[in-house]
Amino acid sequence: MFDMTNFGDMTQREFSDALASSNPTPGGGSAAAVALSQSAALTIMVADITIGRDKWQNGWDIAESAKTVATPLLEEGFILANKDTDSFIQVMDSFKLPKGNDDEKSSRKQAITDATHQASLVPLQTAKVALELLLTHEQLATYGNGNAVTDVAVASLLASAACKGALFNVEINANSLPDEIGVDLLSTVEDIRNQARDASRAVMKAVYARLDSN
């Protein structure tokens, strides 16, 4: 049995073992949020080996900006991973509520809707901040420490996985929500997904251009 009160307190092996278990949590949403934290860590590393080095002076401000975005996400990724698991448990618990009479059925239905909505909002936040991080990577790949351009590539891939993975969780929950809630969520999913796709392509283009110039 894993103590899943805080994924940030686990070793990487413990988290992987928890993810591999037959338990319903942690799942893809928590994995996406942990990928966000890893992307942030790599981004900070590249920023730190850019800032203060004369050879990469043109990238100092860009690296500082990327680091500013990434630093809080080191912890926020784990917070979102925990929230994702907690929100899924709330959904499961809502389905266990009694439904013996009309009042109970109505209360249960509302509880399911509320829990499912919350289970959409958590990965939506993961996707939003992952996109924000991803949007720093094109410039970091272009102007950051050239020896670490492939690290930017990996950071970008992790941020993209975090973003797109989280969006799948939003989508599956939004599909079961009433239209007055779900339609707007699905529209937001499509918008973020398109932005992430374009940003990912731009980063990879910058990475390959930098590799060719080295």
SEKELO-62742 format. One record per residue (C-alpha): x, y, z. Coordinates in nm, 4 decimals, always signed. Layout:
! residues N
{X = X, Y = Y, Z = Z} $
...
! end
This chain:
! residues 214
{X = +0.0000, Y = +0.0000, Z = +0.0000} $
{X = +0.1375, Y = +0.3390, Z = -0.1016} $
{X = +0.1049, Y = +0.6559, Z = +0.1014} $
{X = -0.0303, Y = +0.8827, Z = -0.1688} $
{X = -0.0882, Y = +1.1908, Z = +0.0422} $
{X = +0.1860, Y = +1.3727, Z = -0.1475} $
{X = +0.3437, Y = +1.2451, Z = -0.4660} $
{X = +0.6217, Y = +1.5004, Z = -0.4202} $
{X = +0.7397, Y = +1.3075, Z = -0.1139} $
{X = +0.7782, Y = +0.9835, Z = -0.3090} $
{X = +1.0953, Y = +0.8655, Z = -0.4738} $
{X = +1.0746, Y = +0.8289, Z = -0.8501} $
{X = +1.0648, Y = +0.4510, Z = -0.8071} $
{X = +0.7818, Y = +0.4710, Z = -0.5559} $
{X = +0.5783, Y = +0.6904, Z = -0.7871} $
{X = +0.6423, Y = +0.4594, Z = -1.0833} $
{X = +0.5385, Y = +0.1590, Z = -0.8747} $
{X = +0.2218, Y = +0.3390, Z = -0.7642} $
{X = +0.1469, Y = +0.4286, Z = -1.1250} $
{X = +0.2021, Y = +0.0676, Z = -1.2333} $
{X = -0.0278, Y = -0.0726, Z = -0.9661} $
{X = -0.3836, Y = -0.1877, Z = -1.0352} $
{X = -0.5184, Y = +0.0929, Z = -0.8166} $
{X = -0.7224, Y = +0.3529, Z = -1.0075} $
{X = -0.4979, Y = +0.6279, Z = -0.8733} $
{X = -0.2547, Y = +0.7706, Z = -0.9589} $
{X = -0.3423, Y = +0.7734, Z = -1.3270} $
{X = -0.2700, Y = +0.9669, Z = -1.6408} $
{X = -0.3656, Y = +1.3043, Z = -1.4978} $
{X = -0.1200, Y = +1.2735, Z = -1.2115} $
{X = +0.1476, Y = +1.1399, Z = -1.4470} $
{X = +0.0955, Y = +1.4434, Z = -1.6705} $
{X = +0.1363, Y = +1.6782, Z = -1.3752} $
{X = +0.4587, Y = +1.5062, Z = -1.2658} $
{X = +0.5875, Y = +1.5404, Z = -1.6235} $
{X = +0.5168, Y = +1.9122, Z = -1.5887} $
{X = +0.7416, Y = +1.9275, Z = -1.2823} $
{X = +1.0182, Y = +1.7426, Z = -1.4667} $
{X = +0.9913, Y = +1.9793, Z = -1.7614} $
{X = +1.0194, Y = +2.2731, Z = -1.5242} $
{X = +1.3308, Y = +2.1215, Z = -1.3663} $
{X = +1.5050, Y = +2.0804, Z = -1.7022} $
{X = +1.4059, Y = +2.4323, Z = -1.8033} $
{X = +1.5610, Y = +2.5723, Z = -1.4865} $
{X = +1.8780, Y = +2.3728, Z = -1.5444} $
{X = +1.9219, Y = +2.5143, Z = -1.8950} $
{X = +1.8449, Y = +2.8646, Z = -1.7718} $
{X = +2.1011, Y = +2.8381, Z = -1.4927} $
{X = +2.3812, Y = +2.7252, Z = -1.7238} $
{X = +2.2983, Y = +3.0115, Z = -1.9591} $
{X = +2.2737, Y = +3.3011, Z = -1.7149} $
{X = +2.6059, Y = +3.4639, Z = -1.6275} $
{X = +2.8082, Y = +3.2961, Z = -1.9020} $
{X = +2.9534, Y = +3.5460, Z = -2.1437} $
{X = +2.9236, Y = +3.3187, Z = -2.4448} $
{X = +2.5457, Y = +3.3066, Z = -2.4031} $
{X = +2.4884, Y = +3.6677, Z = -2.3001} $
{X = +2.2250, Y = +3.7192, Z = -2.5697} $
{X = +2.0171, Y = +3.4560, Z = -2.3936} $
{X = +2.0397, Y = +3.5812, Z = -2.0365} $
{X = +1.7092, Y = +3.7698, Z = -2.0326} $
{X = +1.5324, Y = +3.4872, Z = -2.2124} $
{X = +1.6725, Y = +3.2362, Z = -1.9647} $
{X = +1.5649, Y = +3.4543, Z = -1.6723} $
{X = +1.2119, Y = +3.4738, Z = -1.8132} $
{X = +1.1955, Y = +3.0984, Z = -1.8669} $
{X = +1.3230, Y = +3.0359, Z = -1.5145} $
{X = +1.0618, Y = +3.2711, Z = -1.3711} $
{X = +0.7882, Y = +3.0674, Z = -1.5360} $
{X = +0.9421, Y = +2.7301, Z = -1.4500} $
{X = +1.0411, Y = +2.7748, Z = -1.0855} $
{X = +0.6941, Y = +2.7674, Z = -0.9254} $
{X = +0.5975, Y = +2.4733, Z = -1.1464} $
{X = +0.8531, Y = +2.2491, Z = -0.9754} $
{X = +0.6167, Y = +2.2310, Z = -0.6787} $
{X = +0.2905, Y = +2.3075, Z = -0.8567} $
{X = +0.3311, Y = +1.9971, Z = -1.0705} $
{X = +0.3211, Y = +1.7768, Z = -0.7611} $
{X = +0.0351, Y = +1.9767, Z = -0.6108} $
{X = -0.1647, Y = +1.9254, Z = -0.9294} $
{X = -0.0762, Y = +1.5550, Z = -0.9302} $
{X = -0.2186, Y = +1.5249, Z = -0.5783} $
{X = -0.5273, Y = +1.7279, Z = -0.6679} $
{X = -0.5885, Y = +1.5157, Z = -0.9757} $
{X = -0.5947, Y = +1.1996, Z = -0.7679} $
{X = -0.8091, Y = +1.3620, Z = -0.4987} $
{X = -1.0619, Y = +1.4868, Z = -0.7534} $
{X = -1.0907, Y = +1.1422, Z = -0.9128} $
{X = -1.1575, Y = +0.9883, Z = -0.5716} $
{X = -1.4332, Y = +1.2468, Z = -0.5180} $
{X = -1.5945, Y = +1.1396, Z = -0.8452} $
{X = -1.5854, Y = +0.7742, Z = -0.7417} $
{X = -1.7272, Y = +0.8598, Z = -0.3991} $
{X = -2.0132, Y = +1.0582, Z = -0.5538} $
{X = -2.1269, Y = +0.7517, Z = -0.7470} $
{X = -2.1520, Y = +0.5613, Z = -0.4169} $
{X = -2.4076, Y = +0.8038, Z = -0.2701} $
{X = -2.7515, Y = +0.6607, Z = -0.1902} $
{X = -3.0275, Y = +0.6775, Z = -0.4514} $
{X = -3.3216, Y = +0.5251, Z = -0.2679} $
{X = -3.5651, Y = +0.8104, Z = -0.3278} $
{X = -3.6061, Y = +1.1124, Z = -0.5539} $
{X = -3.4296, Y = +1.3517, Z = -0.3163} $
{X = -3.1324, Y = +1.1194, Z = -0.2840} $
{X = -3.1208, Y = +1.0691, Z = -0.6590} $
{X = -3.1241, Y = +1.4447, Z = -0.7175} $
{X = -2.8521, Y = +1.5062, Z = -0.4581} $
{X = -2.6427, Y = +1.2242, Z = -0.5998} $
{X = -2.6773, Y = +1.3557, Z = -0.9546} $
{X = -2.5666, Y = +1.7034, Z = -0.8469} $
{X = -2.2753, Y = +1.5620, Z = -0.6485} $
{X = -2.1600, Y = +1.3642, Z = -0.9525} $
{X = -2.1812, Y = +1.6745, Z = -1.1710} $
{X = -1.9916, Y = +1.8878, Z = -0.9193} $
{X = -1.7191, Y = +1.6276, Z = -0.8679} $
{X = -1.6815, Y = +1.5649, Z = -1.2404} $
{X = -1.6583, Y = +1.9371, Z = -1.3066} $
{X = -1.3835, Y = +1.9694, Z = -1.0467} $
{X = -1.2084, Y = +1.6674, Z = -1.1987} $
{X = -1.2055, Y = +1.8631, Z = -1.5252} $
{X = -1.0727, Y = +2.1855, Z = -1.3771} $
{X = -0.7646, Y = +2.0296, Z = -1.2174} $
{X = -0.6141, Y = +1.8883, Z = -1.5397} $
{X = -0.7233, Y = +2.2033, Z = -1.7195} $
{X = -0.4944, Y = +2.3974, Z = -1.4871} $
{X = -0.2156, Y = +2.1471, Z = -1.5569} $
{X = -0.2628, Y = +2.2010, Z = -1.9291} $
{X = -0.2662, Y = +2.5797, Z = -1.8990} $
{X = +0.0558, Y = +2.6069, Z = -1.7011} $
{X = +0.2241, Y = +2.3400, Z = -1.9145} $
{X = +0.1433, Y = +2.5482, Z = -2.2217} $
{X = +0.2835, Y = +2.8571, Z = -2.0511} $
{X = +0.6075, Y = +2.6693, Z = -1.9869} $
{X = +0.6160, Y = +2.5258, Z = -2.3387} $
{X = +0.5898, Y = +2.8757, Z = -2.4833} $
{X = +0.9250, Y = +2.9674, Z = -2.3247} $
{X = +1.1147, Y = +2.6881, Z = -2.4964} $
{X = +1.1446, Y = +2.8165, Z = -2.8529} $
{X = +1.3463, Y = +3.1200, Z = -2.7466} $
{X = +1.5432, Y = +2.9200, Z = -2.4913} $
{X = +1.6367, Y = +2.6708, Z = -2.7637} $
{X = +1.7432, Y = +2.9552, Z = -2.9916} $
{X = +1.9389, Y = +3.1726, Z = -2.7488} $
{X = +2.0152, Y = +2.9588, Z = -2.4428} $
{X = +2.3307, Y = +2.7598, Z = -2.3811} $
{X = +2.3909, Y = +2.5821, Z = -2.7105} $
{X = +2.5372, Y = +2.2793, Z = -2.5367} $
{X = +2.2000, Y = +2.2183, Z = -2.3726} $
{X = +1.9696, Y = +2.2629, Z = -2.6705} $
{X = +1.8707, Y = +1.8959, Z = -2.6589} $
{X = +1.7789, Y = +1.9397, Z = -2.2928} $
{X = +1.5401, Y = +2.2123, Z = -2.4041} $
{X = +1.4010, Y = +1.9636, Z = -2.6546} $
{X = +1.3324, Y = +1.7107, Z = -2.3787} $
{X = +1.1831, Y = +1.9806, Z = -2.1551} $
{X = +0.9572, Y = +2.0748, Z = -2.4431} $
{X = +0.8491, Y = +1.7166, Z = -2.5046} $
{X = +0.7686, Y = +1.6744, Z = -2.1354} $
{X = +0.5708, Y = +1.9994, Z = -2.1249} $
{X = +0.3849, Y = +1.8962, Z = -2.4392} $
{X = +0.3040, Y = +1.5557, Z = -2.2894} $
{X = +0.1871, Y = +1.7222, Z = -1.9681} $
{X = -0.0352, Y = +1.9618, Z = -2.1593} $
{X = -0.1845, Y = +1.7200, Z = -2.4095} $
{X = -0.2145, Y = +1.4404, Z = -2.1557} $
{X = -0.4008, Y = +1.6632, Z = -1.9130} $
{X = -0.6347, Y = +1.7758, Z = -2.1903} $
{X = -0.7472, Y = +1.4173, Z = -2.2457} $
{X = -0.8572, Y = +1.4089, Z = -1.8814} $
{X = -1.0480, Y = +1.7336, Z = -1.9239} $
{X = -1.2124, Y = +1.5977, Z = -2.2367} $
{X = -1.3298, Y = +1.2669, Z = -2.0935} $
{X = -1.4853, Y = +1.4437, Z = -1.7952} $
{X = -1.6356, Y = +1.7279, Z = -1.9974} $
{X = -1.8087, Y = +1.4780, Z = -2.2249} $
{X = -2.0183, Y = +1.3569, Z = -1.9324} $
{X = -2.1110, Y = +1.7038, Z = -1.8050} $
{X = -2.4260, Y = +1.8997, Z = -1.8945} $
{X = -2.3854, Y = +2.1042, Z = -2.2117} $
{X = -2.3933, Y = +2.4346, Z = -2.0247} $
{X = -2.0665, Y = +2.3321, Z = -1.8582} $
{X = -1.9110, Y = +2.0809, Z = -2.0942} $
{X = -1.9316, Y = +2.2734, Z = -2.4212} $
{X = -1.7180, Y = +2.5624, Z = -2.2971} $
{X = -1.4650, Y = +2.3219, Z = -2.1484} $
{X = -1.4340, Y = +2.1327, Z = -2.4763} $
{X = -1.3865, Y = +2.4585, Z = -2.6651} $
{X = -1.1058, Y = +2.5527, Z = -2.4277} $
{X = -0.9497, Y = +2.2087, Z = -2.4733} $
{X = -0.9404, Y = +2.2546, Z = -2.8495} $
{X = -0.7865, Y = +2.6007, Z = -2.8209} $
{X = -0.5107, Y = +2.4899, Z = -2.5826} $
{X = -0.4433, Y = +2.1758, Z = -2.7868} $
{X = -0.3927, Y = +2.3830, Z = -3.1019} $
{X = -0.1625, Y = +2.6266, Z = -2.9225} $
{X = +0.0411, Y = +2.3404, Z = -2.7773} $
{X = +0.0744, Y = +2.1760, Z = -3.1179} $
{X = +0.1992, Y = +2.4972, Z = -3.2776} $
{X = +0.4357, Y = +2.5709, Z = -2.9892} $
{X = +0.5798, Y = +2.2187, Z = -2.9962} $
{X = +0.6502, Y = +2.2421, Z = -3.3675} $
{X = +0.8165, Y = +2.5808, Z = -3.3224} $
{X = +1.0422, Y = +2.4451, Z = -3.0487} $
{X = +1.1485, Y = +2.1437, Z = -3.2537} $
{X = +1.2219, Y = +2.3687, Z = -3.5506} $
{X = +1.4389, Y = +2.5888, Z = -3.3277} $
{X = +1.6161, Y = +2.2865, Z = -3.1794} $
{X = +1.7040, Y = +2.1402, Z = -3.5188} $
{X = +1.8182, Y = +2.4799, Z = -3.6457} $
{X = +2.0457, Y = +2.5181, Z = -3.3436} $
{X = +2.1855, Y = +2.1681, Z = -3.3879} $
{X = +2.2603, Y = +2.2385, Z = -3.7532} $
{X = +2.4425, Y = +2.5598, Z = -3.6624} $
{X = +2.6649, Y = +2.4016, Z = -3.3961} $
! end
